[in-house]
Amino acid sequence: MSIFPAARGSILPRREIALTVATLLITIVAAIFLGQHLLSAILHPNGDGFWVTRTALFATVVFILIYGNLVYLVTRLGYFVRRLQHRSKPFEALVESHWEQAEPIVVLVPSYKEDVRTIRQTLLSAALQHHPNKRVVLLLDDPQRPSDRQSAALLAAARRVPGEITAFLHEPKHLIEHAFEQFISRRYSGQLDAGAEQRAVLGMYGGLINWLDRCVADESGSDHTDQHFAHITFHDHRQLLHKRARRLVTELAGKAITAHDIEREYRRLLAVFDVDITVFERKRYQNVSLEANKAANLNTYIGLLGRTVRERRRADGWHLETVDTGNAGYGDVAIPDATFVLTLDADSMLRPDYALRLSSVFAEQGHEQVAVVQTPYTAIPNAPGVLERIAGATTDMQYIVHQGFTWCDATFWVGANALLRKRALDDIRVEEEERGYVVSKFIQDHTVIEDTESTVDLAFKGWTLRNYPERLAYSATPPDFGSLLIQRSRWANGGLLIVPKLMRHAFTRRFDRLTIPSFLIRFHYLTSIATGSLGMLLLLFLSVDSGLFSPWMVVLAAGYFSLYWRDLLQNGYPPADIFRVAAFNLMLLPINVAGVMKSIQQGATGKRTPFARTPKVDGRTGAPAWAVIALWLLLAWALVAGVGHIMAARWVYAAFSLVIAGGFAYAAMVFVGPKASWEDATRGTRETFGSILARREATSSLWGNVRRR
């Protein structure tokens, strides 16, 4: 089974760099000539105020889109430059150089009403990281008093998962411990035999590989997520152990075996499978932050690292109090400190070398001020539904962009899977009062995109962020329109609110050669959803003269879409998916605008937008009526505009409107579907009508009983 869709042909970074540079130059030249054309139209002596306003709006939108094109091309260039320069260190060499010096990592998995399968896969992915010094904590954020049976069952099942995984790992752990104990016994009795000890170690490796083979067979479930999880968790771990066993044979054949060599192998393997997996529920306590968002969940536990705590019952409920280590008593819990914090969403999974490979980046010379190392996640491949696959395609394209961000010193923290230096989190820590209690905030939650805001906070303090140029992390993609809407409207909400903080950082930072590109790219990242979505809608509704059209627009569009299409093909997607991606982005226009409006509302009122978690449920997640109706209305308007342009002989704009209409039609019919559209658009009306009928039936029944009496 392929881990990532097979690329069409080989990818040659030098050739891609040359193509990108050529397209970038053509784009700049075309933009200059287009700018001259539009400027002359704005300054036309016969134009009135209305003409000038419409033309200026049109020109503004066009150059906002060109700005996005340039950012994509620059980041694409950076991606291939970094890919050309990157030399992936073999894992065995990484183990030899970094294993003994690896510092403690705590993996935090925030979870809210997730199904057991999702939690189990993520925790196992974290627990089986090939790292010598790790802990895994499930930050369970479900309500302590569930309101229905389903929520109560989810909570009870989630609480059991850490213990179940510990029991699941007992077999390989016991296998290693048993072999290790026998080795220690022989060592102290002076009965070591080089050949026998080599066979014992290799036999232990064989037992672990057989166990992993059984896991692959047992875990390769029916859907693409199960299959992918089994592959990157158990199969990849098996490959690491197999390579280590072969290398061990080579090493031991070339030198005399020592007791130290054998002991090191046992301890190394034991550190992999002997994992502390616990659960923490912040909503059990009254004196911690109870804000309903992921940042507050993470902040609560990060603030406890390195402390000893005890539970105390008070009038308003349980409190979690910090005690001095010297005064700790029975029942008090010492929470180990950690050098690094790995935040991992409960629908994500990692390759087994993720933690060790990324933590080694922090140890490199000159990386003392690196706060975050991550790999932007890749969509889980082989999704069965077309919407899920295309949403995954846009995610995979963002991987290229984010890698280019690092080349431009414009990396953004992506919270789904990131390794954080705890000292950097301490540096941006603030204390605020909530409900009369002082709570620590390492990750700000003023917006629903807390990782993006924290990026600017870290930059203010002189910290940098890096994207590791390999695909090592994977995450689920919403399978239907309803769940996609919740995720993407959350992504669209908050960028504008962070812009003032970015501006302050830009004006206080020391000028150097990367300051301007970094600022421009980060500014685009924060504003592009708002400006791009509103700009596209404006183009659809703005009626302008055909004389504003220029062949340079075709050149600009061709350059961008040809490379975007090329990247899709190289990532294994079929050629027709370029049109599906275009339709997908058109479908997101009303969703993005809704998210932007929430940002504007928060900025005007100061009231924070509630954090909306992407649901993972069996069956379809319903979408709000406004979203479905807006999609069909945009389709209708594009058709009307196209017909109007045809009647006025504005052929260019007619073609534009009809192409847009085709994209909306595909999105409405395929991504949403007529049946689902009708159900979602009429749900409120049907529920209201149903409640009226129910009240009438109840009233009739009551009067009938009165008459009978």
N, C-alpha and C positions, 0 to 999 in steps of 0.2 A: 504494500500500500504506500502511496506517495504521501509524504508529509506536507509538501506544498505542491500546488499544480505545476506540472512539468512545463518549463519554459520552452518556447518555440525557438530552437536554435541556440547556439552558444552566445553568451553575453560578453562582449569585449569592451572593458571599461574605456580604453583609449579611443576606440571608435565612437563610443557614446559621448565621451567628452568633446570630441571634435564636432559631432553633430549638434550637441547642445550649444557650444560656442558659436557655431555658424548660425543656428536658429536665434540665438540671443542677439547677435549682431544684426540679423535681418529684422528682428522685432524692433530693435532700437531705431534703425533707419526708417522702417515703415511707420513707427509711431511719430517720428519727427515730421515726415511728409504728411501724415494724417493730421497732425496738430496744425501744420500750416494751412491745410485745406479747411479745417473747422474754424480756425481763427479768422480766415478771410471771410467765411460765411457769417460769423458773428459780427464782423465789422463792415458787412455789406452796407453801402450807403442807402439802399432802398428798404432796409429792414426797420420795422417799427419795434417798440418795446416788447410786445408779445413775441415777435419773431426772435429777438435777441435772447429773451428768457428761455424759450423752448430750445433754441440751438445751444445755448450755454448748458442747460440741463442735459441735453443729449451728449454734448462733448464731455461733460463731467462723468456721466455714467460710462461712456466708452473708455475714458482714461482710467477710471477705477478698475475696469475689467483688464485693461492693459497692465496696470500695476500688479494685479494678480498673476497675469501671464509671466511677467518678469520675475516675480518671486518664485513661481514654479520652476522656471528655467534656471535661475541661480541656485536654488536648492537641489535641483536635479544634477547640475554640474558638481555641486559639493558632494552629493551622494556618490557619484562615480569617481571623483577624486579620492574620497575616503576609501572607497572600495578598492581602488587601485593601490593605495598605500597600505591597506590593512593586511596584516599577516596573522592569520589565526594560529595561536599557539596550540600545539597538540595537547590534549588533555593530560596525557601522562607527564609531559614536560611541565605543565602547570602544577600538577600535583607535587612533583619533585621540588619545584622552586617555591611554592606558596603554601603547601599543606601545613607544615609545621608552624608557619607564622600567621595562619589565618585567625582573624580576631572574631569574637562572638557576634553572632547574628540572631536577631529575633524576628521571626516571620509573623506578621500580623495579618489576619484574614478577617476583615469586617464583613459581617453577614446580617441580613435582615430578611426574615421570612423566605429563606432559600430552601429549595427541596434538598432532601438528604443526599441524592446522587451528586448534585452540584457541589455541595460542601465536601463530601467524601473525596471526590476527584481532586479538588483543589488542595485539601489538606494532605492527601497522599503525594501529590506532586511536590508540595513543600517539604514533607517529611523525608522523601527520598532524594533530596538534594545531596549531591556528593560533596559534602562540606563537613569538616571535623567538629565544628563548634556552633551548633544551631539549636534553637527552640522554636516551636510552632504554637501560636496562640490563636484560637478561634474567638473573635470578638463578637459574641452573639448579642444582637441588638433588638431581638424580638420583645414585644411587650411582656412584662412579667405576669400579667393577668389577661390572658387571651380572651377575646370577646366571642369566639366561636370555636367549635370543635376542631375544625380544620387547622386553625392557628395553634390551638393547644397541642395537636398531634405533631405539627411541624416543630414546635419548640421542644417537645419531649424527645423527638427523634434527633434533632440537632444536638441536644445536650449529650446524647449517647455516642455521637460520631467519634470524638477524640479517643474515648475508651475502646471503641471498636477497632480503630486503626492501630492503637497500641497492641491490642490482642492479635490483630492481623500480622503485625511485624514481629510477633513473638517467635515464630518459627525460624526465620533467618537469624534473628538475634541469638536464639538458643543454640543454633548450629555453630555460630562463631564462638560463643562463650564456652560451649562444650569442648570444641577443638582447642581453644586457647588454654583452658584449664588443664587439659591433658599435656599440652606443650610445657606449661609451667611446671607440672609435676615431673616430667621427664628432665627438664632443665635442672631442677634442683636435686634430682637424684643422679645427675651425671650420665644419663642414658641417651644423650642426643646423638643421632646418626644423620649425617647430611642428606643422604638419599631419601631416607624415611621421612625426614621433616619436609623435604621438598614435595614428596608425594602427598603428605598430609595437608599441606597448604593448598596444593592444586586440587586435592579432593574436596576441600572446603569450598574453593571457588566453583568447582563443578556442582556441588550441592546448591549453592546460591543461584547459579545459572539455571539449574533445573527448576528451582522454585519460581524464578522469574518467567520461565517458559510456561509454567502452569498459570501464572498470573495473566500472561498475555492471552492464553486460551480462555480463561474465565472472564476476563474483562472486555473482550472484543464484542461488545453488545451490538444491538441492532442499528443504532443510528451513527451518524458521522462523528459526533462528539465522543461517544464511547470508544469507537475505533481509534480516533486520534489520541485520546487519553492513554489507551493501552499501548499505543506505539511509542509516544514520546516519554512516557513514564517508565513502563516496564521493559519494552523492547530496547530503548536507548540505554537504559541502565544496564541491561544485559550486555549490550555492546561494550560499554565502558569496562565492565568486569572481565569480559572475554579478552579485550585488548590488554588489560592489566595482567591477566593470567599468562598470556603469550609473552609479554615483555618480561614477566618474572622468570619464565623458563629460560629465556635468553640470558638474562642477567645472572641467574644462578649457575648456568652452564659455563659461564666465563670466569667465575671466581669461587673461592671457597665460601660456603655458606656460614653465616655466623648467627648466633642466638639473637643478636640485635636485629638482623634483617628479618628473621621470622617474627619476632615480637612486634616489629613495626607494622608488618602486614596484618597481623591479627588486630592490633589496636586501630589501624586505619579502617578496616572493614567494620569493626565494632562501632566506631564513631558514626559511620553512615547509617546503620540500622538501629542504634540505640538512641531514640529520639524522645524528647520530652514534649508531649502534646497535651495542652490544657485548654480550658475554656474560661472566658471571663465575660461577665454580664454586667455592664455598667448600670443598667436600669434597675438593678437590685438595690442601688444605693441612692440616698437623697442628697448627699453633699458633693456630687459630681455634676458635670454638665449633662443636662438632659435634652439639649438641642437635638432635633430630629434630623441629623445629617451624619454622613460618614466621617467628616473631619472631627466632630465632637467625640465620636466613638474611638477614633485613633488617638486623639489628644489625651483622653482619659488614661489609657493604658501607658502611653509613652511617658506621661508624668509620673507613673509609678515605678519605672525601671530603676533598679538599684536601691529600692526602698523596702523596708519591712512594714507590713500593714496588718491591721487587725479589724475585724468586724465588731461593731458595737450597736446594740439596739437602743434606739431613742424613741421619743414620743411620736415623731413623724415617720419612723421606719428605720431601716438599717443605714448605718453610716460606715464609711471606710476611712479609718484613721491611720496616719503614719506614726510609727513608733521608732525610737532609737534602737539600733541593733543590740546595744548592750542591755536594754530593758525588755527585749523580746521574751515572750512567754509561750506557754503551750497554746497552740491554735493560731499563733501569729504566723504569717507567711512572708518569707523573704523572696522578693521578686528579683531575679538576677539582672544585673545591668547588661548592656550590649553596646558594642562599638558601632554596629550598623543595624538599621531597621529596614526590613524588607516588607513593604506594603503590597498585598496581593488580593485583588478583588476575588470574591467567592465564585466567579464564573470564569476564572483564568487558570492557566496551567503553564508550567515551566519545564524546559528541558533539564535533566538532572545535573548538568554542569553550570547552570545559570548563576547560582550564588557564588561558587568559587571563582568562576571566570570574571564576574563583575567586581567582586571584592578585590581581586588582584589589581584592577585598574586603580583603585584608591592607593595601592602601595607603590605605584610607579613614581619615579622621581619627577617632581614638578606638579604633582597632583594633590598637594597638601590642601589646597583650597577648593577641591572638587567636593560638592555637597551631594550630588545625585548622579548615579550611573544607572542607566536603564536600557532596555531595548524596546522601542515602540512595538506594541503587540501586533501580531498578525492574526487575521481572522482564521478560525478553525476551518480547514478546507473541506471540500466535497459536500457543501450544504445541499440538501435536496430541493429546497424551494428557491425559486428564481429571485424573490425579494431578498432573502437571506444571503444568497450568493452575490448579488450586486451590491448590497450593503457591505459585504465582506470585501468586495473589489475596491470600493472607495477607501476602506480601512487600509488595505494593502498598499494603495497608492499613497496614503498619508505616511506610511513607513518611509518611503523614499524622501518625502518632503522633510520629515523630522530628522532624518539622517543628515540632510543638507543643512538643517538648522544648526547642527553642531559645528559644521564647517564654518558657518558665519557667526559663531559665538552667540547664537540666538536660541539655544535649546530651551524647550519648555518641559517641565515635569509633567509626565503623564501618569496619573495615580493608579492605574490598573495594576502595574507591576514596576516597582522602582526600589532600588537599593539606596538608602539614605544614610548619610553620616550623622550619627546622633549629635555630635558636637555642633554641627551646622543647625540642627533643629533647636538645640539649646540657645543658639545665637539669635534666633528670630522668635524666641519665646516671649509671650506677653501674658500678663495676668489681668483678668477681668472679673467683675462681680456678676454673678448670676443667681437670682433667687436668694440673695443674702450670703452666698458662699463664694469664695475666691477660687476660680478655676484657671488652670494653665492652658494656654493655647499656643501650640507649636505651628499648627496648620490653621490659617485663618479661614473662617467660614462666613465672611461677609457676602460672598457669592456662592452659587451652587457649583462653580468650577474652582474648588478650593486649591487644587494643585496648581492651576494657572496663576492664581493670585500669589501663592507662596513662592512661585518662581521669581516674581519681581521682588518679594521680600528678601529672598536669598541674594539676589543681585545687588540690592541696596547694601548688604553687608559684605560684599566683595567675594561671594561664593560663585562658583561656576557649576555648570551641569553638562553632562556628556551622554550622548546616545552611543551605545556599543554597536558597531556595524555588523551584527549577525542576528539572524532570526532565532530567538531563543524563548520567546513568550507568545502565548496564544490566548485568545479570548473569544467568548461566544458573541454572536451577532443576533440582534432581534429578528425573530422569524416572521413577524407579521407587522402590518401597518400600525396597529395600536401601540405595541411595545416600542416600535421604532420611533413613533411620535414622541413618546415620553423621553426617550434617550436623546434624540436630536434637539428637541426644544430645550432640554437642560443644557446641552452643549452650546446652544445659541444664546443662552441667558448668562450674562455676567461680563462678557468681554469688554463692553463699553464702560462698565463700572471700574474696570482696572486700568483703563487708559490714563486717567489722571496720575495714578501712581507710577506708571511707566514714564510719563512725561517728566515727573519730578526726578526719577532716576536718571533719565537722559541728560538733564541739565546739571546734575551734581556729579556725574561720572567723569573721570579724567579722559580727555580726548586721546584717542589712538586710532589706528587705521581701521579697526573693526567696529568702532562705535557706530558710525552711520549705517552700514549694512545691518548690524545687529538691531539697531532701533527700528529701521524701516521694516525689517522682516517681522519683528515682534509686534510692531504697530499694525501691520497687515493681519497677523494672526488674530489679534484681538478685535479688529474691526471688520474683517472680510465678510463674515456671515451677515452682518448688518448691512454693510454697503453693497455687497454683491447681490443679496436677495432683494433689497429695495430697488437697486439699480435695474435688475432684470425685470421686475414688475413695472418699473417706470418705462422701460423700453417697450413693453407690451402695450401699455396704455397711452404712451406719448405719440401723438400724431405729428410727424415732422415731414418736411419737404424731401422729395426723392433726391434733390440735388445735394443733400448732405452725404449721400452714400459715396464712398470712395473705394476703388479697387484695393487700396491699402488695408481696408478692413478684412478683405478676403485673405490677404497675405498674413495678417496677424492671426486670424482664426486658424488658418491652415498650419502655421508653425506650431501653435500650441497643441491643437488636437492631433496632429501627426505624431508628436512625441508622446503625448498622453496615451494614444492608441498603441504606440510602440511599447510603452511600459506595461500596459495591460497584457499585450501578447507575450512579453518576456516573463511576466508573472503567471503565465499559463492560462489566461482567460481567452475564450474564443473571440474571433474578430467582431462578431455582431454585438458583443457586450459594450462596445464604445457607445452604441446607440441606447442601450439599456441604461448605462450609467448617466447619459444625458437626460433620459426620461426620469430617472431616479432623482437627479438634482432638481429638475423642474418640480417634481412632486414635493420636495422639501421646502419650496419657497414659502408657502403659507405657514409651515411649521417653524421655519427659521424666523419669519416675521413675528410670530406669536412669542417666541423666546426673546427676541429683541425688545418687543413691547413690554415684557415683564421687567427687563433691565431698566428701561426708561421709567417704568412705574416705580421701581425700587429707588432709582435715583431721585425721583421727584418727591416720594413720600417718606423715604428712609426706612420703609418696612421691608424686611428681607423676604425673598421668595422662598416658600417651603421647598425642601429638597425632595424631588420626586425620583424614587428609585425605579429602575427598569424592571418590570415584573418578569418572572420566569414561572409560567403556569402552563398546565396542560390545556390544550385547546387554544382558541384565538383570543387575543386581548382586544376588546372593543375600543374603537377610536371615538373621540367626541364628535358630535354632529357637525360642529363648525368646520372641522378639518376636512371632513368628507365633502361637505357642501361647497367649501372654498375650492377644492380640487375640481369638482365638476363645473363650477361657475367659471373658473379660469379656462377650462376647456371650451366652454360655450363662448366666452369672450374672444378667445384666440380664433375660433371659427368665424365669428361675426366680423372681427377685424380683418381676417383674411379675405372674406367675401367683399367687404367694403373697399379694401385696397385693390381688388381685382376690378371692381366696378369703376374705380377712379384711375385705373391703368397704372397704379403704383406697383409694378411687378416685383421689385426687390422686396418691398415691405410685405407684399402679399405672400411671397415665398417664405419670408421670415415668420409671419404669423401662422401660416399653415404648417410649417415644420414644428413650431412650438405647440400647435394644436395636436399634431401627431404624437409628440412626447407626452403631453397631458393625457391623451386618449390611451396610450399604452400603459401609463402609470395607473390610470383609473380602472382599466379593464383587467390588467395582469397583476400589478402590485397590490391593488386593493380588491378589485373584483366587484361586479355589479351586485351580487347577492349580499356581500359584506357591506357594501356602500349603503344599500337600502336598509339593512338592519341597523347600522350605526346612525344613519341620518334620521331614522324614524323612531329610534329607541325611546327618546324622551316623550314623543307624542304618544307612542303605544303605552308606555308606562303610565302617563297621565290619564289616558283614556281608560286603561285597565283599572286604575285606582278609582276613577269616577264610577265605573260599572260595579266595582266591588262595594263602594259605599251605597250605591242605589240598591244592590241586592241585599245588603245588610239592613237598609232602611225598610225595604219591602218585607223582609222576613220579620222585622220587629213589628211593623204594623199588622202583618198577618197574625202574629201571636196575640196582639192586643185585641183584634177583632174576634179571634176564637175565644178569648177569655170573656 
